[in-house]
Amino acid sequence: GAAQSGTVGAGPLHASARAAIQSSKASRLSPLQEKMAKKLQGAHFRMLNEELYTTPSSAAVDLFEKDKSLFEAYHLGFREQTKRWPQNPVDIIIKELKKLPKSTVVADLGCGDARVAEVLPNKVHSFDLVAQNERVVACDISKVPLKDGGANAVVLSLALMGTNYDEFLREAHRLIPINGKVYVAEVRSRVEHVLEDFTAMLETMGFRVDKCDTSNTMFIMLFLTKIGKFDGRYEAPPLKACQYKKR
């Protein structure tokens, strides 16, 4: 069932999340200690993952404001997971963004460690729940501190996490002018069962789906162009919480 907001934020998890982070940074761990540390990180990642997928983004903001180490614990686990993927979707998006003029202003919503801003010469506004480095502005990505039309392209790479994920897409629409671009990557198991309804929602919102790439075994990519005004009469299909297997 859905995780209750705040259940993950209990004291013992906070303490053990910090322990997992410290163990990941520690050198000279024995093979057994390293194995146990990775299992602990994996357990925290799965718990946090369920919380983030089954609550609205406002609950995630509250969770990470109480203890920023939980965000770091989540991203440690996330990096371990994506290491096993044949490709990271953000690298595909970066390749697409490089085809655009260098004057293109990019908004990266749910940016993690802001790799897009690190790699591209363009002006990139990077937003996530917690600022992992100086490139990131901490905020709820359903309402980012950027003016209407403040970007030409928006990135949502594995970022449609809250139950209010449609509000992130509405925000993407607000941030770009007509003919602006949006690059969406989402875990395959999360959207493939409702892909037709999902693309219908995007079209109702005022986007054209230029490409829907289902060739990757791990994720689906959607390349969008804003072609019309936002229409709030869409229906947002419920996406599956992304379940990562125990290792």
C-alpha positions as CSV (number, residue, x, y, z in Angstrom):
1,G,0.0,0.0,0.0
2,A,0.9,3.7,-0.1
3,A,3.6,4.8,2.4
4,Q,2.3,7.2,5.0
5,S,4.0,10.6,4.9
6,G,6.6,10.8,7.6
7,T,7.0,7.0,8.2
8,V,10.4,7.1,6.6
9,G,11.4,10.1,8.6
10,A,11.6,8.2,11.9
11,G,14.7,8.6,14.1
12,P,16.2,5.1,13.6
13,L,16.2,5.5,9.8
14,H,17.7,9.0,10.0
15,A,20.6,7.6,12.1
16,S,21.1,4.6,10.0
17,A,20.9,6.6,6.8
18,R,23.8,8.7,8.1
19,A,25.7,5.5,9.0
20,A,25.1,4.2,5.4
21,I,26.5,7.5,4.0
22,Q,29.5,7.4,6.2
23,S,30.2,3.8,5.4
24,S,30.1,4.6,1.7
25,K,32.7,7.3,2.2
26,A,34.9,5.2,4.5
27,S,38.0,3.6,3.1
28,R,39.6,0.3,4.1
29,L,36.3,-1.5,4.7
30,S,36.6,-5.3,4.7
31,P,34.8,-7.1,1.9
32,L,32.1,-8.2,4.4
33,Q,31.7,-4.6,5.8
34,E,31.4,-3.3,2.3
35,K,28.8,-5.8,1.4
36,M,26.8,-5.0,4.6
37,A,27.1,-1.3,3.9
38,K,25.7,-1.7,0.4
39,K,22.8,-3.8,1.7
40,L,22.0,-1.1,4.2
41,Q,22.1,1.6,1.5
42,G,19.9,-0.5,-0.7
43,A,17.3,-1.0,2.0
44,H,17.1,2.8,2.7
45,F,16.9,3.5,-1.0
46,R,13.9,1.2,-1.5
47,M,12.1,2.7,1.6
48,L,12.7,6.3,0.5
49,N,11.9,5.4,-3.1
50,E,8.4,4.1,-2.0
51,E,7.8,7.2,0.0
52,L,8.7,9.5,-2.8
53,Y,6.6,7.7,-5.4
54,T,3.5,7.4,-3.1
55,T,3.2,10.9,-1.6
56,P,2.9,14.4,-3.1
57,S,6.1,16.4,-3.7
58,S,5.2,18.7,-0.7
59,A,5.6,15.7,1.6
60,A,9.0,15.0,0.1
61,V,10.0,18.6,0.7
62,D,9.0,18.2,4.4
63,L,10.8,14.9,4.7
64,F,14.2,16.2,3.3
65,E,14.0,19.5,5.2
66,K,13.9,17.5,8.4
67,D,17.0,15.6,7.5
68,K,19.0,16.3,4.4
69,S,21.1,13.1,4.9
70,L,18.0,11.1,3.7
71,F,18.3,12.8,0.3
72,E,22.0,11.9,0.1
73,A,21.0,8.3,1.1
74,Y,18.5,8.2,-1.6
75,H,20.9,9.4,-4.3
76,L,23.6,7.0,-3.2
77,G,21.1,4.2,-3.8
78,F,20.0,5.7,-7.0
79,R,23.5,5.9,-8.4
80,E,24.1,2.3,-7.5
81,Q,20.9,1.3,-9.4
82,T,21.7,3.3,-12.5
83,K,25.3,2.0,-12.7
84,R,23.7,-1.3,-13.7
85,W,21.8,0.3,-16.6
86,P,23.2,0.0,-20.1
87,Q,22.6,3.8,-20.5
88,N,21.7,6.7,-18.2
89,P,18.8,8.6,-19.7
90,V,20.3,12.0,-18.7
91,D,23.2,11.3,-21.1
92,I,20.8,10.8,-24.0
93,I,19.1,14.0,-23.1
94,I,22.4,15.9,-22.9
95,K,23.2,14.6,-26.4
96,E,19.8,16.0,-27.6
97,L,20.4,19.3,-25.9
98,K,23.8,19.7,-27.5
99,K,22.0,19.9,-30.9
100,L,20.2,23.1,-29.8
101,P,21.8,26.5,-30.0
102,K,24.2,27.4,-27.1
103,S,21.9,30.3,-26.3
104,T,19.1,27.8,-25.3
105,V,18.2,28.3,-21.6
106,V,17.5,24.9,-19.9
107,A,15.5,24.2,-16.8
108,D,16.4,20.9,-15.2
109,L,13.6,19.8,-12.8
110,G,14.6,17.0,-10.4
111,C,18.2,17.5,-11.4
112,G,19.9,15.4,-8.7
113,D,23.6,16.4,-8.8
114,A,23.0,18.8,-11.8
115,R,24.9,16.8,-14.4
116,V,23.2,18.8,-17.2
117,A,24.5,22.1,-15.8
118,E,28.0,20.5,-15.3
119,V,28.3,19.3,-18.9
120,L,26.5,21.9,-21.0
121,P,27.9,25.3,-21.8
122,N,24.3,26.7,-21.9
123,K,22.7,28.6,-19.1
124,V,21.0,25.8,-17.0
125,H,18.7,26.4,-14.1
126,S,18.8,23.3,-11.9
127,F,16.1,22.5,-9.3
128,D,15.6,19.7,-6.9
129,L,14.2,19.0,-3.4
130,V,17.7,19.5,-1.8
131,A,20.7,21.4,-3.2
132,Q,23.4,18.8,-3.5
133,N,25.9,21.4,-4.8
134,E,26.1,25.1,-5.6
135,R,24.5,24.6,-9.0
136,V,21.2,23.4,-7.5
137,V,18.3,25.6,-6.2
138,A,16.3,23.7,-3.6
139,C,12.5,23.8,-4.2
140,D,9.3,21.8,-4.8
141,I,9.5,21.3,-8.6
142,S,5.8,21.7,-8.9
143,K,6.5,25.4,-8.4
144,V,10.0,26.5,-9.3
145,P,11.3,30.1,-8.8
146,L,11.6,30.9,-12.5
147,K,9.4,33.3,-14.5
148,D,6.9,32.2,-17.2
149,G,8.9,31.5,-20.4
150,G,12.2,31.7,-18.4
151,A,13.6,28.7,-20.3
152,N,13.6,27.3,-23.9
153,A,13.9,23.7,-22.9
154,V,13.0,21.6,-19.8
155,V,14.5,18.3,-18.6
156,L,12.5,15.9,-16.5
157,S,14.9,12.9,-16.2
158,L,13.4,10.2,-13.9
159,A,11.8,13.1,-12.0
160,L,8.1,12.4,-12.2
161,M,8.1,11.0,-8.7
162,G,5.3,12.5,-6.6
163,T,1.6,11.5,-6.8
164,N,1.2,15.1,-8.2
165,Y,3.6,14.4,-11.1
166,D,1.2,16.1,-13.6
167,E,2.0,19.4,-11.8
168,F,5.7,19.0,-12.8
169,L,4.6,18.8,-16.5
170,R,2.3,21.8,-16.0
171,E,5.3,23.7,-14.6
172,A,7.4,22.6,-17.7
173,H,4.7,24.0,-19.9
174,R,4.8,27.3,-18.0
175,L,8.5,27.7,-18.2
176,I,8.8,27.6,-22.0
177,P,7.4,29.5,-25.0
178,I,5.5,28.0,-27.9
179,N,7.9,25.7,-29.7
180,G,9.9,25.2,-26.5
181,K,11.2,21.6,-25.9
182,V,10.6,19.2,-23.0
183,Y,12.7,16.0,-22.5
184,V,11.0,13.4,-20.3
185,A,12.6,10.1,-19.2
186,E,10.7,7.7,-16.9
187,V,11.3,4.2,-15.6
188,R,9.6,1.8,-18.1
189,S,7.6,-0.2,-15.5
190,R,6.2,3.0,-14.2
191,V,4.5,4.2,-17.4
192,E,4.3,1.5,-20.0
193,H,0.9,0.1,-18.8
194,V,-0.7,3.6,-19.3
195,L,1.5,4.9,-22.1
196,E,-1.4,5.7,-24.4
197,D,-3.2,7.6,-21.7
198,F,0.0,9.3,-20.6
199,T,0.7,10.6,-24.1
200,A,-3.0,11.7,-24.5
201,M,-2.6,13.7,-21.3
202,L,0.5,15.4,-22.7
203,E,-1.3,16.3,-25.9
204,T,-4.3,17.8,-23.9
205,M,-1.8,19.8,-21.9
206,G,-0.6,21.5,-25.0
207,F,2.4,19.5,-26.0
208,R,3.1,17.6,-29.3
209,V,4.8,14.3,-28.7
210,D,7.6,14.4,-31.3
211,K,9.1,11.0,-30.3
212,C,8.3,8.3,-27.9
213,D,11.3,6.0,-27.6
214,T,10.5,2.6,-26.0
215,S,13.7,0.9,-27.3
216,N,15.5,0.9,-23.9
217,T,14.7,-2.0,-21.5
218,M,14.9,0.3,-18.4
219,F,13.2,3.6,-19.3
220,I,11.0,5.3,-21.8
221,M,11.9,8.7,-23.4
222,L,9.5,11.3,-24.7
223,F,10.6,14.3,-26.6
224,L,7.9,17.1,-26.6
225,T,7.3,20.5,-28.2
226,K,4.9,23.0,-26.7
227,I,2.4,23.9,-29.4
228,G,-0.6,25.4,-27.5
229,K,-2.0,26.9,-24.3
230,F,-2.2,24.7,-21.2
231,D,-5.6,22.9,-20.9
232,G,-6.3,21.8,-17.4
233,R,-9.1,19.4,-18.5
234,Y,-6.6,16.5,-18.8
235,E,-6.8,13.2,-16.9
236,A,-3.5,12.1,-15.3
237,P,-3.2,8.3,-15.3
238,P,-1.9,6.8,-12.1
239,L,1.7,5.7,-12.5
240,K,3.1,2.6,-10.8
241,A,5.5,3.2,-7.9
242,C,8.9,2.2,-9.2
243,Q,10.1,-1.0,-7.5
244,Y,13.8,-1.7,-7.5
245,K,14.8,-5.3,-6.9
246,K,16.9,-6.3,-3.8
247,R,20.4,-7.1,-4.7
